[in-house]
Amino acid sequence: MGFTPFPYDITEAAVLDVYDKLAQEGDLYAFHTLSGVPWVEAGQGLGLDGYGQSVKDAWAFQKAHIKPDHKIYLGLTPLDDSRSRMADYWGAQEHMPLPPPWDTYDFNAPEVKAAYLSFCETAIANYKPDFMGIGIEVNLLKKNAPARWAAYVELQKSTYEALKISHPDLPVFVTLTGVDLLEGWTDANHEGQMAALADILPYTDILAISLYPYMSKYLADSLPPTVFADLAALAPGKPIAIAESGYTAQVTTLAMAGITFHGSPEKQDNFVNLLVNEAQTLKMPFVVNFVVQDYDALWQKAGGGDLLTVWRDTGFFDENGAARPAMTTWRNALARPLAH
């Protein structure tokens, strides 16, 4: 059970405080690498020493704050933040434009396959993860850019098969957005999503779900109690895990979209209670709540906007650092080890 180190403010004190909370309030670190892929260096077969300084600094900082008694879930992805094309180039800086000829390649190009596998192997050697994600919310590519889907599946297949040869005991998987897999929850074409799931299932050891139930037709007004069972039923025989999740604990308005989530601490606690109980029932290998503390301070300094607002109020600590009821529910579950 754990969190990502997503900070609530852009200060050193806030960053370090989040790592302290991760050490105290969980037994797993969820490291999502969303800065891009070092395509050029990985394509040359270079290890971490040959990567850009930005990569080396970020990975060194995370490693320095890992407690040895914690598990590690590492999530990499070849998709960009919009989940519609190849990830940006991560070199001297994060999110650099893809340089030629990388800006002409599709996911199934031999150069992309070789580079992404090299990147995954380098990351595994660096982090020594217990759970290895090689794609994040990949079913959104089927929704956002369906013409690229077949090429992506080729990349997923080749990466998965190679990693299972070199690391046969390491769980290797991708994550999928749960609300888009459940029929009628969003505007995603259900037939298309089921086809995408069928394409992916042979090349993922875990049905790893990204789940924010309020980002659906249900908003924060209701929560179907069968949500986890319904998701698990989509992949019989595969373990299900919650690779990231959250539920808004405040009334949150997306100004540009004209949407209001009527969240509350009680509704968040109801979701977390369902989550940890179903984790036991379904024998989930791990669960993650993405944000440990509300990031109002970071949101304001970053200029606000709907995109950052969506997850702003999903922390187990509010913006002032006060623990919400969900924190107690989570702590009680943490003291009761997950059934395996």
SERO-330404 format. One line per 8 residues: for each residue x, y, z of C-alpha. Coordinates in pm, 1 decimal, decimal comma. Layout:
BEGIN
X:Y:Z ~ ...
// end
This chain:
BEGIN
0,0:0,0:0,0 ~ 149,6:330,7:-98,5 ~ 155,4:664,2:-276,8 ~ 351,2:848,4:-542,0 ~ 586,1:1125,0:-423,5 ~ 375,6:1392,2:-597,1 ~ 449,4:1709,5:-394,7 ~ 193,2:1950,2:-254,1
420,7:2252,0:-303,6 ~ 729,9:2335,3:-507,0 ~ 956,5:2373,2:-206,8 ~ 1226,7:2143,8:-74,7 ~ 1046,7:2123,4:258,9 ~ 725,1:2004,1:93,7 ~ 906,1:1746,1:-119,2 ~ 1088,1:1602,4:181,3
771,1:1604,0:390,0 ~ 596,7:1395,8:124,2 ~ 877,6:1139,1:134,4 ~ 844,7:1126,8:512,3 ~ 473,3:1059,2:475,0 ~ 539,3:788,1:214,8 ~ 776,7:617,5:456,5 ~ 534,9:639,0:748,1
194,3:587,0:583,9 ~ 270,0:305,8:340,1 ~ 495,4:13,3:264,4 ~ 528,7:70,6:-111,1 ~ 665,8:351,9:-326,8 ~ 492,1:418,7:-657,6 ~ 740,2:585,5:-890,6 ~ 577,3:698,4:-1214,6
824,5:821,4:-1475,7 ~ 618,9:1072,4:-1674,6 ~ 903,0:1298,8:-1788,7 ~ 958,1:1123,4:-2121,6 ~ 1201,7:861,2:-2247,7 ~ 1574,6:911,1:-2318,9 ~ 1516,4:782,7:-2671,5 ~ 1851,0:892,3:-2814,7
2072,6:752,5:-2539,0 ~ 1866,3:436,5:-2491,0 ~ 1868,2:386,3:-2865,8 ~ 2247,3:385,8:-2850,9 ~ 2233,6:120,3:-2581,2 ~ 2377,8:352,2:-2318,1 ~ 2319,0:277,6:-1951,8 ~ 2226,9:529,8:-1687,3
2573,4:689,1:-1690,3 ~ 2512,4:790,2:-2050,7 ~ 2168,6:943,4:-1988,9 ~ 2100,2:1315,4:-1960,0 ~ 2170,6:1481,8:-1626,8 ~ 1799,7:1541,1:-1568,8 ~ 1734,0:1166,5:-1571,7 ~ 2030,3:1086,7:-1349,6
1938,1:1354,6:-1097,0 ~ 1572,8:1249,4:-1073,9 ~ 1651,2:881,3:-1031,1 ~ 1930,4:945,2:-781,4 ~ 1701,5:1162,9:-568,2 ~ 1430,7:898,4:-558,7 ~ 1674,3:619,1:-477,2 ~ 1821,9:823,3:-193,6
1480,9:839,0:-24,4 ~ 1381,3:472,9:-54,2 ~ 1341,1:290,4:275,8 ~ 1470,8:-67,5:251,8 ~ 1157,7:-217,6:406,6 ~ 932,6:-75,1:133,1 ~ 831,8:-239,0:-193,1 ~ 874,4:-51,0:-521,1
626,1:-20,0:-805,2 ~ 800,4:142,8:-1101,7 ~ 584,5:273,9:-1384,9 ~ 739,0:370,7:-1718,2 ~ 550,1:456,4:-2034,5 ~ 623,4:509,1:-2405,4 ~ 315,5:735,1:-2429,6 ~ 310,7:1111,7:-2389,0
97,6:1285,3:-2127,5 ~ -198,0:1312,5:-2366,4 ~ -188,5:932,6:-2417,7 ~ -206,4:991,0:-2793,6 ~ 148,9:964,7:-2928,0 ~ 505,2:867,8:-2841,4 ~ 650,7:1001,7:-2518,6 ~ 861,3:1316,4:-2528,3
1238,6:1303,6:-2526,6 ~ 1396,6:1312,8:-2179,3 ~ 1751,1:1437,4:-2214,3 ~ 1908,5:1743,0:-2057,4 ~ 1555,4:1840,1:-1953,3 ~ 1217,3:1676,6:-1916,1 ~ 961,9:1686,0:-2197,9 ~ 1192,9:1788,5:-2480,6
1064,1:1763,1:-2840,2 ~ 1143,9:1439,9:-3019,4 ~ 1456,5:1502,0:-3227,6 ~ 1494,5:1370,8:-3582,8 ~ 1456,8:1091,1:-3679,3 ~ 1264,4:998,5:-3363,4 ~ 988,4:1241,3:-3456,0 ~ 911,7:1024,0:-3760,7
896,0:684,5:-3588,8 ~ 586,4:495,4:-3484,6 ~ 567,3:268,9:-3179,6 ~ 655,5:-42,5:-3377,6 ~ 970,8:94,5:-3539,9 ~ 1269,2:-134,6:-3466,6 ~ 1457,5:162,7:-3324,9 ~ 1174,3:240,1:-3082,2
1145,2:-122,0:-2971,5 ~ 1518,0:-147,6:-2903,8 ~ 1538,4:187,1:-2724,4 ~ 1236,0:127,7:-2503,8 ~ 1355,8:-216,5:-2399,7 ~ 1696,6:-70,7:-2315,3 ~ 1527,4:202,6:-2108,8 ~ 1323,5:-55,5:-1917,7
1630,7:-269,5:-1848,0 ~ 1825,1:33,8:-1725,2 ~ 1537,8:134,4:-1497,2 ~ 1509,8:-217,1:-1355,2 ~ 1882,8:-224,8:-1284,0 ~ 1858,2:112,4:-1109,1 ~ 1543,6:65,7:-900,5 ~ 1525,5:-313,2:-860,3
1144,3:-290,2:-851,6 ~ 907,1:-547,2:-709,5 ~ 642,0:-454,0:-968,5 ~ 728,4:-326,6:-1317,2 ~ 488,8:-116,7:-1524,5 ~ 585,7:-62,2:-1888,8 ~ 288,5:150,3:-1992,1 ~ 54,6:390,7:-1811,9
-318,2:417,0:-1893,6 ~ -250,6:265,0:-2232,9 ~ -616,2:204,4:-2324,0 ~ -649,8:581,1:-2361,4 ~ -437,5:551,4:-2676,5 ~ -710,3:331,0:-2824,7 ~ -960,2:603,6:-2734,3 ~ -754,0:908,2:-2832,7
-553,0:787,3:-3132,4 ~ -692,8:451,5:-3247,1 ~ -486,1:451,1:-3567,7 ~ -170,8:413,1:-3355,3 ~ -303,0:128,3:-3144,8 ~ -183,0:-166,6:-3352,4 ~ 172,9:-28,4:-3360,7 ~ 164,1:22,0:-2983,8
52,7:-337,3:-2922,7 ~ 357,2:-454,7:-3120,1 ~ 580,1:-252,4:-2886,8 ~ 399,9:-385,4:-2579,8 ~ 436,5:-745,1:-2698,6 ~ 805,3:-720,7:-2781,2 ~ 892,9:-538,0:-2456,9 ~ 692,5:-772,0:-2236,6
828,1:-1089,7:-2393,8 ~ 1188,8:-971,2:-2371,7 ~ 1156,6:-864,5:-2007,8 ~ 995,5:-1192,9:-1907,9 ~ 1297,8:-1373,7:-2049,8 ~ 1547,2:-1159,8:-1859,8 ~ 1331,8:-1122,4:-1544,6 ~ 1099,1:-1424,1:-1529,5
992,4:-1364,5:-1168,2 ~ 924,7:-990,6:-1201,1 ~ 557,0:-896,2:-1252,7 ~ 546,3:-693,3:-1576,4 ~ 229,2:-511,2:-1677,9 ~ 60,7:-197,8:-1808,7 ~ -206,7:12,5:-1640,7 ~ -553,3:80,8:-1778,6
-812,1:344,4:-1688,6 ~ -1087,1:160,0:-1506,7 ~ -1364,9:408,2:-1576,2 ~ -1315,2:362,4:-1952,0 ~ -1325,0:-17,5:-1927,5 ~ -1662,0:-20,9:-1750,2 ~ -1949,8:7,1:-1994,3 ~ -2139,1:334,5:-1976,9
-1914,3:502,5:-1721,4 ~ -1755,5:735,7:-1979,8 ~ -1796,0:818,0:-2347,9 ~ -1531,0:561,2:-2443,3 ~ -1650,8:313,2:-2705,1 ~ -1703,4:-4,8:-2503,4 ~ -1648,8:-241,3:-2793,1 ~ -1322,8:-67,2:-2874,9
-1208,3:-79,2:-2513,4 ~ -1285,4:-450,4:-2485,8 ~ -1090,3:-511,7:-2806,6 ~ -796,8:-315,8:-2664,7 ~ -812,2:-514,1:-2341,3 ~ -810,1:-840,4:-2537,4 ~ -504,2:-719,8:-2729,1 ~ -317,5:-635,9:-2409,5
-407,8:-919,0:-2172,7 ~ -159,4:-1173,6:-2315,5 ~ 121,2:-926,2:-2244,8 ~ 45,5:-812,5:-1892,0 ~ 85,1:-1016,6:-1573,3 ~ -156,9:-802,2:-1372,0 ~ -480,5:-620,8:-1452,3 ~ -342,6:-295,7:-1312,1
-607,5:-26,8:-1289,1 ~ -594,7:351,2:-1268,5 ~ -917,9:440,5:-1089,4 ~ -1071,9:779,4:-1016,7 ~ -1444,3:692,6:-998,2 ~ -1561,7:1052,6:-980,6 ~ -1414,4:1114,2:-1326,6 ~ -1711,4:939,8:-1484,2
-2085,0:984,4:-1522,9 ~ -2112,9:923,1:-1148,5 ~ -1905,6:1233,5:-1064,9 ~ -1878,1:1237,6:-684,1 ~ -2250,8:1178,8:-641,5 ~ -2250,3:801,1:-608,9 ~ -2011,5:506,4:-607,4 ~ -2124,1:167,1:-742,9
-2020,1:-84,4:-474,1 ~ -1941,1:-352,7:-733,9 ~ -1679,3:-143,4:-914,6 ~ -1380,2:-356,7:-813,3 ~ -1556,4:-687,9:-871,0 ~ -1675,0:-564,2:-1210,6 ~ -1320,5:-471,2:-1308,3 ~ -1175,7:-800,6:-1185,3
-1435,3:-987,7:-1390,6 ~ -1288,0:-839,2:-1709,2 ~ -974,7:-1054,0:-1677,0 ~ -1053,2:-1388,1:-1509,2 ~ -739,5:-1556,9:-1385,7 ~ -535,4:-1236,2:-1371,2 ~ -463,8:-1066,2:-1038,9 ~ -602,9:-714,9:-1017,2
-412,6:-424,7:-860,0 ~ -490,4:-56,3:-819,2 ~ -186,0:118,3:-964,2 ~ -320,2:465,2:-890,5 ~ -642,9:597,1:-746,8 ~ -805,8:886,3:-571,2 ~ -1135,5:1038,3:-466,1 ~ -1201,1:1407,3:-420,6
-1262,3:1506,2:-58,7 ~ -1386,7:1859,0:-128,3 ~ -1630,9:2032,7:-358,3 ~ -1411,8:2085,7:-664,1 ~ -1508,2:2283,3:-973,6 ~ -1346,2:2257,9:-1316,4 ~ -1408,4:2613,4:-1432,5 ~ -1343,7:2566,4:-1804,0
-1533,2:2238,1:-1826,5 ~ -1824,9:2360,5:-1616,4 ~ -1816,4:2048,8:-1398,2 ~ -1842,4:2034,1:-1019,8 ~ -1746,2:1731,7:-812,9 ~ -1943,0:1737,2:-487,4 ~ -1676,1:1557,3:-289,9 ~ -1644,9:1537,0:86,4
-1419,6:1370,5:343,5 ~ -1698,1:1120,1:410,7 ~ -1730,6:1023,1:44,2 ~ -1354,8:985,2:13,2 ~ -1349,9:764,4:321,4 ~ -1629,8:552,7:176,4 ~ -1422,2:495,4:-136,9 ~ -1105,6:411,1:55,3
-1294,9:174,7:283,6 ~ -1432,5:-7,0:-22,2 ~ -1086,9:-6,8:-181,9 ~ -900,1:-164,8:109,7 ~ -1172,3:-420,2:180,5 ~ -1189,4:-527,6:-183,5 ~ -809,4:-542,5:-190,7 ~ -834,1:-810,1:75,9
-1120,2:-995,8:-90,2 ~ -960,6:-995,0:-434,8 ~ -608,1:-1056,4:-300,6 ~ -463,6:-753,8:-477,6 ~ -82,2:-746,0:-481,0 ~ -78,6:-370,2:-420,2 ~ -289,6:-53,6:-406,7 ~ -183,9:307,4:-459,9
-348,5:639,5:-375,3 ~ -174,6:881,1:-608,0 ~ -166,6:1195,5:-392,4 ~ -80,2:1186,1:-22,5 ~ -163,4:1554,0:49,1 ~ -376,0:1812,6:-133,1 ~ -159,1:2033,1:-352,0 ~ -341,0:2369,0:-341,5
-9,2:2553,2:-298,5 ~ 146,9:2387,3:-603,5 ~ -175,4:2440,7:-799,7 ~ -169,7:2813,4:-731,1 ~ 198,1:2853,5:-821,3 ~ 146,7:2654,8:-1140,5 ~ -129,4:2889,5:-1252,1 ~ -432,0:2675,7:-1169,8
-632,9:2535,7:-1458,2 ~ -872,5:2243,7:-1490,2 ~ -611,8:1975,2:-1554,0 ~ -431,2:2028,6:-1225,5 ~ -760,2:2082,8:-1043,3 ~ -892,3:1732,8:-1113,1 ~ -671,7:1557,5:-853,7 ~ -595,5:1855,8:-627,2
-826,5:1755,3:-340,7 ~ -764,9:1378,4:-333,3 ~ -503,1:1369,0:-58,1 ~ -544,1:1185,5:268,7 ~ -411,0:1506,0:424,2 ~ -579,3:1833,6:332,9 ~ -389,7:2138,5:207,4 ~ -305,7:2235,9:565,9
-164,8:1894,3:652,2 ~ -462,6:1780,0:860,8 ~ -542,4:1409,7:829,8 ~ -881,0:1317,0:687,2 ~ -1093,6:1017,5:795,9 ~ -961,4:820,9:495,6 ~ -614,9:835,7:650,7 ~ -738,1:641,2:953,9
-908,4:384,4:731,1 ~ -589,5:346,7:529,4 ~ -371,3:314,5:840,5 ~ -595,6:44,0:981,8 ~ -571,5:-150,5:657,1 ~ -195,2:-102,2:643,3 ~ -168,4:-263,3:983,3 ~ -357,1:-560,9:839,8
-134,5:-702,2:564,1 ~ -294,3:-764,5:226,0 ~ -392,9:-1124,8:164,6 ~ -196,6:-1288,0:-117,7
// end
